[in-house]
Amino acid sequence: MKLNYCWFFLLLLISSNSWAYGSSSSSKACTKPEFSQFIPTENSTIAAGSSFSFLASANTYPTTIKVTVKGLPVELSITPKDAIGFQVKGTLPKSLENDYARISISAEAQKNCKGEGGWLVNIAK
């Protein structure tokens, strides 16, 4: 009979530790930065050297925002936009034309919490 109580106690101890582990890991959840309001819109046809913009969420560290187009880095203008986030503007490289290109975004919201995004545009001649 005592042996049954020992097994019961052991199972109870193991299950309570499992609950404690699950609750502590959720408090350290990563909330990745988000990107929205892409201008021009996805699959738009635009000229080489055209400007583009998007909104980065408020939890984004603005100094970590990086944009490349076909692997080429883009110089950015980043301005706070109320509590909504950050308005990010850039210009497509003039060397890219007559091709589809992805405007690729990467940024961090906290240490080791990276987010990526982007959209595709058609760059005309």
URVENBEL-V210581 format. One record per backbone hydrogen bond with DSSP energy under -0.5 kcal/mol. NH is the residue of the N-H (numbers start at 1). CO is the residue of the C=O. E is the energy in kcal/mol with one decimal. If there is no record, write none. Layout:
nh: (NH/NH)
co: (CO/CO)
e: (E/E)
This chain:
nh: (5/6/7/8/9/10/11/12/13/14/15/16/17/18/19/20/21/22/23/24/25/26/27/28/29/31/32/36/39/43/44/46/46/48/49/50/52/53/54/55/56/57/58/60/61/62/64/65/66/68/69/70/72/74/77/79/81/84/85/86/87/88/88/89/90/91/92/96/97/98/99/101/103/103/104/104/105/106/107/109/109/110/113/115/117/119/121/122/123/123/124/124)
co: (1/2/3/4/5/6/7/8/9/10/11/12/13/14/15/16/17/18/19/20/21/22/23/25/26/29/30/55/53/120/41/44/122/124/93/47/90/39/88/36/86/34/84/57/108/60/61/62/106/104/72/102/69/67/89/87/85/81/81/56/79/54/86/77/52/75/50/93/95/123/123/121/101/119/68/102/117/66/115/110/113/113/110/107/105/103/101/44/99/121/46/122)
e: (-1.5/-2.0/-2.1/-2.3/-2.6/-2.5/-2.6/-2.2/-2.2/-2.2/-2.4/-1.9/-1.8/-1.7/-1.8/-1.9/-2.2/-2.1/-2.0/-1.7/-1.7/-1.1/-0.7/-0.9/-1.1/-0.5/-0.7/-2.3/-2.7/-3.6/-1.8/-0.6/-2.9/-0.6/-0.6/-1.7/-2.6/-2.8/-2.0/-3.1/-2.8/-2.6/-0.9/-1.8/-3.0/-0.8/-2.1/-1.1/-2.8/-2.0/-2.4/-1.0/-1.9/-2.2/-2.5/-2.4/-3.1/-1.3/-1.2/-2.6/-3.1/-2.9/-0.6/-2.5/-2.2/-0.5/-3.3/-1.3/-0.6/-0.7/-1.8/-2.7/-0.5/-3.1/-2.9/-1.0/-2.9/-2.1/-2.0/-0.5/-2.3/-0.7/-2.3/-3.0/-2.0/-1.3/-2.7/-3.2/-3.1/-0.6/-3.2/-0.7)
